[in-house]
């Protein structure tokens, strides 16, 4: 059985697809670099505040769950 002749090769297709991904990624990265960093703390006091909060619900839940007996 003969394979039909393709006019657009697999390698050419993947090369075109890869070029679009790289170009799109570069555009996204450039947009991220020019934007203002909104995740930075607003003041000096916020930077000095401890990130670990021992009484937070997440931390209490972590230690509560880790007290469960080990299953074998």
Chimera marker file (.cmm) of the C-alpha trace (Angstrom):
<marker_set name="trace">
<marker id="1" x="0.000" y="0.000" z="0.000" r="1" g="1" b="0" radius="0.5"/>
<marker id="2" x="1.416" y="3.382" z="-1.014" r="1" g="1" b="0" radius="0.5"/>
<marker id="3" x="1.426" y="6.338" z="1.327" r="1" g="1" b="0" radius="0.5"/>
<marker id="4" x="-0.111" y="9.502" z="-0.046" r="1" g="1" b="0" radius="0.5"/>
<marker id="5" x="2.388" y="12.276" z="-0.788" r="1" g="1" b="0" radius="0.5"/>
<marker id="6" x="2.170" y="15.053" z="1.754" r="1" g="1" b="0" radius="0.5"/>
<marker id="7" x="2.844" y="18.583" z="0.626" r="1" g="1" b="0" radius="0.5"/>
<marker id="8" x="3.720" y="19.832" z="4.088" r="1" g="1" b="0" radius="0.5"/>
<marker id="9" x="6.261" y="17.650" z="5.897" r="1" g="1" b="0" radius="0.5"/>
<marker id="10" x="6.129" y="16.690" z="9.526" r="1" g="1" b="0" radius="0.5"/>
<marker id="11" x="9.446" y="18.379" z="10.330" r="1" g="1" b="0" radius="0.5"/>
<marker id="12" x="8.379" y="21.606" z="8.661" r="1" g="1" b="0" radius="0.5"/>
<marker id="13" x="5.142" y="21.545" z="10.647" r="1" g="1" b="0" radius="0.5"/>
<marker id="14" x="6.945" y="21.020" z="13.957" r="1" g="1" b="0" radius="0.5"/>
<marker id="15" x="9.511" y="23.681" z="13.102" r="1" g="1" b="0" radius="0.5"/>
<marker id="16" x="6.702" y="26.179" z="12.420" r="1" g="1" b="0" radius="0.5"/>
<marker id="17" x="4.876" y="25.180" z="15.582" r="1" g="1" b="0" radius="0.5"/>
<marker id="18" x="8.040" y="25.512" z="17.693" r="1" g="1" b="0" radius="0.5"/>
<marker id="19" x="8.785" y="28.966" z="16.309" r="1" g="1" b="0" radius="0.5"/>
<marker id="20" x="5.332" y="30.167" z="17.332" r="1" g="1" b="0" radius="0.5"/>
<marker id="21" x="5.742" y="28.856" z="20.862" r="1" g="1" b="0" radius="0.5"/>
<marker id="22" x="9.139" y="30.511" z="21.332" r="1" g="1" b="0" radius="0.5"/>
<marker id="23" x="7.901" y="33.808" z="19.912" r="1" g="1" b="0" radius="0.5"/>
<marker id="24" x="4.796" y="33.732" z="22.090" r="1" g="1" b="0" radius="0.5"/>
<marker id="25" x="6.853" y="32.936" z="25.174" r="1" g="1" b="0" radius="0.5"/>
<marker id="26" x="9.231" y="35.821" z="24.487" r="1" g="1" b="0" radius="0.5"/>
<marker id="27" x="6.288" y="38.198" z="24.120" r="1" g="1" b="0" radius="0.5"/>
<marker id="28" x="4.770" y="36.992" z="27.390" r="1" g="1" b="0" radius="0.5"/>
<marker id="29" x="8.112" y="37.344" z="29.234" r="1" g="1" b="0" radius="0.5"/>
<marker id="30" x="8.637" y="40.877" z="27.915" r="1" g="1" b="0" radius="0.5"/>
<marker id="31" x="5.170" y="41.827" z="29.133" r="1" g="1" b="0" radius="0.5"/>
<marker id="32" x="5.934" y="40.409" z="32.577" r="1" g="1" b="0" radius="0.5"/>
<marker id="33" x="9.188" y="42.350" z="32.877" r="1" g="1" b="0" radius="0.5"/>
<marker id="34" x="7.652" y="45.694" z="32.024" r="1" g="1" b="0" radius="0.5"/>
<marker id="35" x="4.731" y="45.354" z="34.462" r="1" g="1" b="0" radius="0.5"/>
<marker id="36" x="4.915" y="46.605" z="38.032" r="1" g="1" b="0" radius="0.5"/>
<marker id="37" x="5.753" y="44.004" z="40.671" r="1" g="1" b="0" radius="0.5"/>
<marker id="38" x="2.568" y="43.789" z="42.692" r="1" g="1" b="0" radius="0.5"/>
<marker id="39" x="3.714" y="40.943" z="44.962" r="1" g="1" b="0" radius="0.5"/>
<marker id="40" x="6.329" y="43.052" z="46.751" r="1" g="1" b="0" radius="0.5"/>
<marker id="41" x="5.531" y="44.270" z="50.280" r="1" g="1" b="0" radius="0.5"/>
<marker id="42" x="4.225" y="47.808" z="50.520" r="1" g="1" b="0" radius="0.5"/>
<marker id="43" x="6.305" y="49.017" z="53.449" r="1" g="1" b="0" radius="0.5"/>
<marker id="44" x="9.317" y="48.272" z="55.597" r="1" g="1" b="0" radius="0.5"/>
<marker id="45" x="7.122" y="46.901" z="58.397" r="1" g="1" b="0" radius="0.5"/>
<marker id="46" x="5.585" y="44.358" z="56.029" r="1" g="1" b="0" radius="0.5"/>
<marker id="47" x="9.032" y="43.150" z="55.029" r="1" g="1" b="0" radius="0.5"/>
<marker id="48" x="10.056" y="42.647" z="58.671" r="1" g="1" b="0" radius="0.5"/>
<marker id="49" x="6.915" y="40.697" z="59.577" r="1" g="1" b="0" radius="0.5"/>
<marker id="50" x="7.453" y="36.968" z="60.014" r="1" g="1" b="0" radius="0.5"/>
<marker id="51" x="6.089" y="34.848" z="57.207" r="1" g="1" b="0" radius="0.5"/>
<marker id="52" x="5.494" y="31.879" z="59.508" r="1" g="1" b="0" radius="0.5"/>
<marker id="53" x="2.347" y="32.297" z="61.571" r="1" g="1" b="0" radius="0.5"/>
<marker id="54" x="2.244" y="29.470" z="64.148" r="1" g="1" b="0" radius="0.5"/>
<marker id="55" x="-1.398" y="30.037" z="65.063" r="1" g="1" b="0" radius="0.5"/>
<marker id="56" x="-2.714" y="30.051" z="61.508" r="1" g="1" b="0" radius="0.5"/>
<marker id="57" x="-5.343" y="27.423" z="60.645" r="1" g="1" b="0" radius="0.5"/>
<marker id="58" x="-3.074" y="25.856" z="58.019" r="1" g="1" b="0" radius="0.5"/>
<marker id="59" x="-0.232" y="25.288" z="60.480" r="1" g="1" b="0" radius="0.5"/>
<marker id="60" x="-2.560" y="23.961" z="63.172" r="1" g="1" b="0" radius="0.5"/>
<marker id="61" x="-4.118" y="21.552" z="60.663" r="1" g="1" b="0" radius="0.5"/>
<marker id="62" x="-0.652" y="20.347" z="59.575" r="1" g="1" b="0" radius="0.5"/>
<marker id="63" x="0.370" y="19.451" z="63.115" r="1" g="1" b="0" radius="0.5"/>
<marker id="64" x="-3.036" y="17.944" z="63.900" r="1" g="1" b="0" radius="0.5"/>
<marker id="65" x="-2.844" y="15.624" z="60.896" r="1" g="1" b="0" radius="0.5"/>
<marker id="66" x="0.772" y="14.653" z="61.639" r="1" g="1" b="0" radius="0.5"/>
<marker id="67" x="-0.237" y="13.425" z="65.098" r="1" g="1" b="0" radius="0.5"/>
<marker id="68" x="-2.287" y="10.643" z="63.498" r="1" g="1" b="0" radius="0.5"/>
<marker id="69" x="-0.803" y="7.175" z="64.075" r="1" g="1" b="0" radius="0.5"/>
<marker id="70" x="1.273" y="5.784" z="61.240" r="1" g="1" b="0" radius="0.5"/>
<marker id="71" x="-0.419" y="3.154" z="59.078" r="1" g="1" b="0" radius="0.5"/>
<marker id="72" x="1.548" y="0.140" z="57.896" r="1" g="1" b="0" radius="0.5"/>
<link id1="1" id2="2" r="1" g="1" b="0" radius="0.2"/>
<link id1="2" id2="3" r="1" g="1" b="0" radius="0.2"/>
<link id1="3" id2="4" r="1" g="1" b="0" radius="0.2"/>
<link id1="4" id2="5" r="1" g="1" b="0" radius="0.2"/>
<link id1="5" id2="6" r="1" g="1" b="0" radius="0.2"/>
<link id1="6" id2="7" r="1" g="1" b="0" radius="0.2"/>
<link id1="7" id2="8" r="1" g="1" b="0" radius="0.2"/>
<link id1="8" id2="9" r="1" g="1" b="0" radius="0.2"/>
<link id1="9" id2="10" r="1" g="1" b="0" radius="0.2"/>
<link id1="10" id2="11" r="1" g="1" b="0" radius="0.2"/>
<link id1="11" id2="12" r="1" g="1" b="0" radius="0.2"/>
<link id1="12" id2="13" r="1" g="1" b="0" radius="0.2"/>
<link id1="13" id2="14" r="1" g="1" b="0" radius="0.2"/>
<link id1="14" id2="15" r="1" g="1" b="0" radius="0.2"/>
<link id1="15" id2="16" r="1" g="1" b="0" radius="0.2"/>
<link id1="16" id2="17" r="1" g="1" b="0" radius="0.2"/>
<link id1="17" id2="18" r="1" g="1" b="0" radius="0.2"/>
<link id1="18" id2="19" r="1" g="1" b="0" radius="0.2"/>
<link id1="19" id2="20" r="1" g="1" b="0" radius="0.2"/>
<link id1="20" id2="21" r="1" g="1" b="0" radius="0.2"/>
<link id1="21" id2="22" r="1" g="1" b="0" radius="0.2"/>
<link id1="22" id2="23" r="1" g="1" b="0" radius="0.2"/>
<link id1="23" id2="24" r="1" g="1" b="0" radius="0.2"/>
<link id1="24" id2="25" r="1" g="1" b="0" radius="0.2"/>
<link id1="25" id2="26" r="1" g="1" b="0" radius="0.2"/>
<link id1="26" id2="27" r="1" g="1" b="0" radius="0.2"/>
<link id1="27" id2="28" r="1" g="1" b="0" radius="0.2"/>
<link id1="28" id2="29" r="1" g="1" b="0" radius="0.2"/>
<link id1="29" id2="30" r="1" g="1" b="0" radius="0.2"/>
<link id1="30" id2="31" r="1" g="1" b="0" radius="0.2"/>
<link id1="31" id2="32" r="1" g="1" b="0" radius="0.2"/>
<link id1="32" id2="33" r="1" g="1" b="0" radius="0.2"/>
<link id1="33" id2="34" r="1" g="1" b="0" radius="0.2"/>
<link id1="34" id2="35" r="1" g="1" b="0" radius="0.2"/>
<link id1="35" id2="36" r="1" g="1" b="0" radius="0.2"/>
<link id1="36" id2="37" r="1" g="1" b="0" radius="0.2"/>
<link id1="37" id2="38" r="1" g="1" b="0" radius="0.2"/>
<link id1="38" id2="39" r="1" g="1" b="0" radius="0.2"/>
<link id1="39" id2="40" r="1" g="1" b="0" radius="0.2"/>
<link id1="40" id2="41" r="1" g="1" b="0" radius="0.2"/>
<link id1="41" id2="42" r="1" g="1" b="0" radius="0.2"/>
<link id1="42" id2="43" r="1" g="1" b="0" radius="0.2"/>
<link id1="43" id2="44" r="1" g="1" b="0" radius="0.2"/>
<link id1="44" id2="45" r="1" g="1" b="0" radius="0.2"/>
<link id1="45" id2="46" r="1" g="1" b="0" radius="0.2"/>
<link id1="46" id2="47" r="1" g="1" b="0" radius="0.2"/>
<link id1="47" id2="48" r="1" g="1" b="0" radius="0.2"/>
<link id1="48" id2="49" r="1" g="1" b="0" radius="0.2"/>
<link id1="49" id2="50" r="1" g="1" b="0" radius="0.2"/>
<link id1="50" id2="51" r="1" g="1" b="0" radius="0.2"/>
<link id1="51" id2="52" r="1" g="1" b="0" radius="0.2"/>
<link id1="52" id2="53" r="1" g="1" b="0" radius="0.2"/>
<link id1="53" id2="54" r="1" g="1" b="0" radius="0.2"/>
<link id1="54" id2="55" r="1" g="1" b="0" radius="0.2"/>
<link id1="55" id2="56" r="1" g="1" b="0" radius="0.2"/>
<link id1="56" id2="57" r="1" g="1" b="0" radius="0.2"/>
<link id1="57" id2="58" r="1" g="1" b="0" radius="0.2"/>
<link id1="58" id2="59" r="1" g="1" b="0" radius="0.2"/>
<link id1="59" id2="60" r="1" g="1" b="0" radius="0.2"/>
<link id1="60" id2="61" r="1" g="1" b="0" radius="0.2"/>
<link id1="61" id2="62" r="1" g="1" b="0" radius="0.2"/>
<link id1="62" id2="63" r="1" g="1" b="0" radius="0.2"/>
<link id1="63" id2="64" r="1" g="1" b="0" radius="0.2"/>
<link id1="64" id2="65" r="1" g="1" b="0" radius="0.2"/>
<link id1="65" id2="66" r="1" g="1" b="0" radius="0.2"/>
<link id1="66" id2="67" r="1" g="1" b="0" radius="0.2"/>
<link id1="67" id2="68" r="1" g="1" b="0" radius="0.2"/>
<link id1="68" id2="69" r="1" g="1" b="0" radius="0.2"/>
<link id1="69" id2="70" r="1" g="1" b="0" radius="0.2"/>
<link id1="70" id2="71" r="1" g="1" b="0" radius="0.2"/>
<link id1="71" id2="72" r="1" g="1" b="0" radius="0.2"/>
</marker_set>
